[in-house]
Amino acid sequence: MKAELGLFPLPMVLLPTERVPLHIFEERYKELIGRCLEGDEEFGLVFADDEGIRDIGTRAAVVEVLTRFEDGRLNIMVEGRERFRLLRLTEGETFHTGEVTPITDADDPPGPESVQRALKLFDRLRRLTSSDVERPDPEQQQLSFAIAGHVELAPELKLDLLAEVSERARLERVCDLLERAAETVEMRRRAAERAATNGRVELG
């Protein structure tokens, strides 16, 4: 079903279930967020850079107003909801708007072995980074997004995950990303340990 949605173009990608803080200072986006707060509505967060606005984004809901400044600026916490495809930009508001249609997953769930592998890799990365991030619920439908939302990923990788409509394939991709991230952390740790001893082995 098509719908018109207020858009917030930013050089970042928001995944479903992911929470991020935003600082709202431009007048047009103060207006957009103000409307969302008044009407309990969502807006669309879309990745934008020098090449323009991408055609895949995520609906975002304001889940908390962190700070209200006297000049109208806001610090807010938003949460990613449903994905959408941007069909065309529309006009009539001070902020960007567009006609969008939802992106839904195909009926292709991951097997239990993939779920366990993902959680095991996530736990491994948590230990390596001494992170206190909570372990995602393995029963949720889109575990891939819940895990990926807690890992620093490049925008291009996150856009690929948004575009993927198979949770099985998406979770496998997330597993590969987690494995590479863990290997990178371990490699940097070993390099730091060697540097601390000038590359020499202490014999006592």
C-alpha positions in Angstrom: 0.0 0.0 0.0 1.4 3.4 -1.0 1.5 6.2 1.5 3.1 9.7 1.7 5.7 10.1 4.4 7.8 12.9 5.8 11.4 12.2 5.1 14.6 12.9 7.1 17.6 12.4 4.8 20.8 11.8 6.8 24.2 10.2 6.1 23.3 7.2 8.2 21.1 4.1 7.9 18.6 3.0 10.6 17.7 -0.7 10.9 14.4 -2.0 12.1 14.5 -2.3 16.0 17.7 -0.2 16.1 17.6 2.9 18.4 19.7 6.0 17.8 19.8 9.6 19.2 19.2 12.5 16.8 19.8 16.2 17.3 17.1 18.3 15.6 18.1 21.8 14.8 16.9 22.8 11.3 13.6 24.6 11.2 12.1 22.2 8.7 12.9 19.1 10.7 11.8 20.8 13.9 8.4 21.1 12.1 8.5 17.4 10.9 9.4 16.0 14.4 6.9 18.3 16.0 4.1 16.9 13.9 5.2 13.4 14.6 5.1 14.1 18.3 1.7 15.8 18.2 0.1 13.0 16.1 2.1 10.1 17.4 3.3 9.5 13.8 6.4 8.1 12.1 8.8 9.7 9.7 11.1 8.1 7.1 14.8 8.1 7.7 16.6 7.7 4.4 20.4 7.6 3.7 21.6 10.6 1.7 25.1 11.7 0.6 26.6 13.6 -2.4 25.0 11.1 -4.7 21.5 11.9 -3.4 18.7 10.2 -1.5 18.6 6.3 -1.7 15.4 4.6 -2.5 15.3 2.3 0.6 14.6 3.6 4.1 13.1 2.9 7.4 10.2 4.3 9.3 11.3 5.9 12.5 9.3 6.5 15.7 10.3 9.0 18.4 10.4 6.9 21.5 11.8 9.5 23.8 12.5 13.3 23.9 15.8 13.5 25.6 16.2 17.3 25.7 14.1 20.3 24.7 16.1 23.5 24.2 14.7 27.0 24.5 15.2 27.8 20.9 13.2 24.7 19.8 16.0 22.3 19.1 15.5 18.8 20.3 17.5 15.8 21.3 15.4 12.7 20.6 15.8 8.9 20.6 14.2 7.2 17.6 13.6 3.5 16.9 13.6 1.8 13.5 10.3 0.2 12.4 9.1 -1.0 9.0 11.2 -0.7 5.9 10.0 1.1 2.8 10.9 1.7 -0.8 10.8 5.3 -1.9 8.8 5.5 -5.1 9.1 9.3 -5.7 9.7 12.5 -3.9 6.7 14.8 -3.4 6.2 18.5 -2.7 4.1 20.8 -0.5 5.9 20.8 2.8 9.0 22.6 4.1 10.6 19.3 4.7 11.2 16.4 2.3 8.3 14.1 1.6 7.9 11.1 -0.6 5.5 8.4 -1.7 6.6 5.1 -0.2 5.5 1.4 -0.2 6.4 -1.2 2.4 9.1 -3.8 2.0 8.1 -7.2 3.4 10.1 -10.3 3.9 9.5 -13.5 1.9 8.6 -16.7 3.8 12.2 -17.9 4.2 13.1 -18.2 7.9 16.5 -19.3 9.1 17.1 -22.7 10.5 17.8 -23.2 14.3 21.5 -23.8 13.5 21.8 -20.4 11.9 20.1 -18.7 14.9 22.5 -20.5 17.3 25.5 -19.5 15.2 24.4 -15.9 15.1 23.9 -15.7 18.9 27.2 -17.5 19.5 29.1 -15.0 17.3 27.3 -12.1 18.9 28.3 -13.4 22.4 31.9 -13.8 21.2 32.0 -10.2 19.9 30.5 -8.9 23.2 33.2 -10.6 25.2 36.0 -9.4 23.0 34.7 -5.8 23.2 33.6 -6.0 26.9 30.2 -4.8 25.8 27.2 -4.8 28.1 24.7 -4.8 25.3 21.8 -7.2 26.0 21.6 -10.4 24.0 18.7 -10.2 21.5 15.7 -12.5 21.9 16.3 -15.5 19.6 12.5 -15.9 19.1 12.0 -12.5 17.4 11.1 -12.6 13.7 13.9 -10.4 12.4 16.8 -11.5 14.6 19.2 -10.3 11.9 18.2 -6.7 12.4 18.3 -6.9 16.2 21.8 -8.2 16.1 23.1 -5.9 13.3 21.7 -2.9 15.1 24.2 -3.4 18.0 27.2 -3.6 15.7 29.0 -0.7 13.9 28.5 -1.3 10.2 29.2 0.8 7.2 26.1 2.5 5.6 26.5 0.4 2.4 26.3 -2.8 4.4 23.3 -1.7 6.3 21.6 -0.7 3.0 22.2 -4.2 1.7 20.6 -5.7 4.8 17.5 -3.4 4.4 17.1 -4.5 0.8 17.4 -8.3 1.6 13.9 -9.8 1.9 15.1 -13.3 3.1 15.6 -13.4 6.9 17.6 -16.6 6.3 20.0 -15.0 3.9 20.2 -11.8 5.9 21.1 -13.7 9.1 23.8 -15.6 7.3 25.2 -12.3 6.0 25.1 -10.9 9.6 26.9 -14.0 10.8 29.7 -13.5 8.3 30.0 -9.8 9.3 30.2 -10.8 13.0 32.8 -13.4 12.3 35.0 -10.9 10.4 34.5 -8.2 13.1 35.5 -10.7 15.8 38.6 -11.7 13.9 39.6 -8.0 13.4 39.2 -7.3 17.1 41.4 -10.3 18.0 44.0 -9.3 15.4 44.2 -5.8 16.7 44.4 -7.1 20.3 47.3 -9.4 19.4 49.1 -6.5 17.6 48.7 -4.2 20.6 50.1 -6.9 22.9 53.1 -7.4 20.6 53.6 -3.6 20.5 53.6 -3.4 24.3 56.6 -5.7 24.4 58.3 -4.3 21.4 57.7 -7.5 19.6 59.9 -9.4 22.0 59.1 -12.4 24.3 59.8 -11.8 28.0 61.8 -14.7 29.4 61.6 -13.6 33.0 
